[in-house]
Amino acid sequence: MFQVTVKGGTLPQEEINAYIFYTKKKYGTVLPEQLEIILEVDGDYVNISYNPPFRFQAYRGTDYLVNDAAKLNASKYDELCDKVANPVD
Protein backbone atom coordinates (compact mmCIF):
# COMPACT_ATOMS: atom_id res chain seq x y z
CA MET A 1 0.00 0.00 0.00
CA PHE A 2 2.55 2.61 1.10
CA GLN A 3 6.27 2.58 0.47
CA VAL A 4 8.27 4.24 3.25
CA THR A 5 11.76 5.64 2.69
CA VAL A 6 13.87 6.81 5.63
CA LYS A 7 16.65 9.29 4.83
CA GLY A 8 19.39 10.70 7.06
CA GLY A 9 19.23 8.03 9.75
CA THR A 10 17.24 5.07 11.00
CA LEU A 11 13.91 4.79 12.74
CA PRO A 12 12.42 1.88 14.68
CA GLN A 13 9.49 0.14 12.95
CA GLU A 14 7.11 1.32 15.69
CA GLU A 15 7.92 4.96 14.89
CA ILE A 16 7.55 4.35 11.13
CA ASN A 17 4.14 2.78 11.81
CA ALA A 18 3.18 5.86 13.84
CA TYR A 19 3.99 8.14 10.87
CA ILE A 20 1.94 5.92 8.55
CA PHE A 21 -0.97 6.09 11.03
CA TYR A 22 -0.57 9.89 11.25
CA THR A 23 -0.70 10.19 7.45
CA LYS A 24 -3.81 8.00 7.16
CA LYS A 25 -5.56 9.87 9.97
CA LYS A 26 -4.68 13.32 8.61
CA TYR A 27 -5.50 12.74 4.93
CA GLY A 28 -7.93 9.81 4.97
CA THR A 29 -9.21 8.54 1.65
CA VAL A 30 -7.61 11.22 -0.53
CA LEU A 31 -4.22 9.48 -0.55
CA PRO A 32 -2.90 8.32 -3.92
CA GLU A 33 -2.78 4.52 -4.20
CA GLN A 34 0.96 4.41 -4.99
CA LEU A 35 2.18 6.81 -2.31
CA GLU A 36 5.74 6.92 -1.04
CA ILE A 37 6.12 8.43 2.43
CA ILE A 38 9.57 9.98 2.83
CA LEU A 39 10.80 10.41 6.41
CA GLU A 40 13.88 12.64 6.65
CA VAL A 41 15.61 12.34 10.04
CA ASP A 42 17.05 15.70 11.15
CA GLY A 43 18.40 15.28 14.68
CA ASP A 44 15.41 15.21 17.01
CA TYR A 45 12.99 16.03 14.18
CA VAL A 46 11.50 14.00 11.34
CA ASN A 47 10.27 15.80 8.24
CA ILE A 48 7.48 14.03 6.36
CA SER A 49 7.07 14.44 2.61
CA TYR A 50 5.24 12.47 -0.03
CA ASN A 51 5.99 11.25 -3.53
CA PRO A 52 4.08 11.98 -5.64
CA PRO A 53 3.22 15.26 -3.92
CA PHE A 54 -0.50 15.70 -3.46
CA ARG A 55 -2.80 18.48 -2.44
CA PHE A 56 -5.43 17.88 0.19
CA GLN A 57 -8.80 19.36 -0.64
CA ALA A 58 -11.81 19.55 1.60
CA TYR A 59 -15.27 20.05 0.14
CA ARG A 60 -17.69 22.00 2.25
CA GLY A 61 -21.38 21.52 1.75
CA THR A 62 -24.02 23.60 3.46
CA ASP A 63 -23.64 21.92 6.83
CA TYR A 64 -20.82 19.37 6.66
CA LEU A 65 -17.20 18.94 5.63
CA VAL A 66 -15.89 15.92 3.71
CA ASN A 67 -12.44 15.12 2.34
CA ASP A 68 -13.64 13.30 -0.77
CA ALA A 69 -16.18 14.61 -3.27
CA ALA A 70 -17.41 11.04 -3.81
CA LYS A 71 -18.93 11.18 -0.32
CA LEU A 72 -21.27 14.01 -1.32
CA ASN A 73 -24.86 13.20 -2.26
CA ALA A 74 -26.03 14.02 -5.80
CA SER A 75 -27.40 17.48 -4.92
CA LYS A 76 -24.29 18.54 -3.03
CA TYR A 77 -22.05 17.18 -5.80
CA ASP A 78 -23.98 19.25 -8.37
CA GLU A 79 -23.62 22.27 -6.10
CA LEU A 80 -19.86 21.68 -5.92
CA CYS A 81 -19.59 21.41 -9.72
CA ASP A 82 -21.48 24.71 -10.14
CA LYS A 83 -19.15 26.68 -7.83
CA VAL A 84 -16.83 29.24 -9.35
CA ALA A 85 -13.37 29.57 -7.83
CA ASN A 86 -12.45 33.00 -6.48
CA PRO A 87 -9.25 34.47 -7.90
CA VAL A 88 -6.32 34.67 -5.54
CA ASP A 89 -4.53 38.03 -5.52
N, C-alpha and C positions, 0 to 999 in steps of 0.2 A: 504494500500500500504506500508507505512513505519510505524514501531512502534518506538516511541521516548521515551527514558528513561532519566530522569534528576536525577543526583546524586549530593549530596553535597550542595543542596540548591533548590531554586525554580526560575523559569523563567516565565515571562509573555508569553502568547500564541503568541503574535506578534513576540517576539524574537525567539521562537521555530520555527515558520513559516519561519523566515529569515534563520535559519540554515538548514532547509529542502530545501529551495530555493537554498542556497549556494551549498549544496550537489548535487542537480540535475544539477545545472549549471556547476559545476566543473567536474562531472563524466558522465553526460549524460546517454546514453542508456546502459552503461556497469554495472549498478547497479543490484545486485541480487534482485529477486522479493520479497523475504522475508527478507528484510534488517531491522535491528534494529539500529537506530542512538542513540548513547549514548553521552549525554552532561554532562560533569563533571564540575560543578561550582567550581572554585578555586579563590575566592576573586573577582578581577576585570576581570578574564580570564575565558574562557570556552573552555575546551579541547573536541574535537570531535573525537569519535572513532566509529567503526562499528562492528556489529556482524551479520553474520559471517564476519571476516576480508576478504577483497578482494584486489586484486592487479589491478591497472589500467594499461592497455596496450594501446599504440597508435601504429597503423600500418601506416607506411609511404610508400606510393607508389612513383613513379617517381616524381610526381609534386604536391602531395596533402597529407594531414594528416587526418586520420579518427580514431575514437575511437572504432569502431566496425568492425571486419573483414567482417561482412555480408553486409556492405555498399560498399565493393570493387566490381568492375566488375569482370567477369570471368577470364580475362587475369591477372589482378592484384592479384586476389585471388590465381591463380596458381603460380604466381611469389612469393607470400608470403609463400606458402607451400613448394617451392623449396629452400627457404633460409636456410642457415646453421648458427646456433647460434655460435658466437665467445665465446671462453672460457674466463671466468673472473679470473684474477690472483689475 
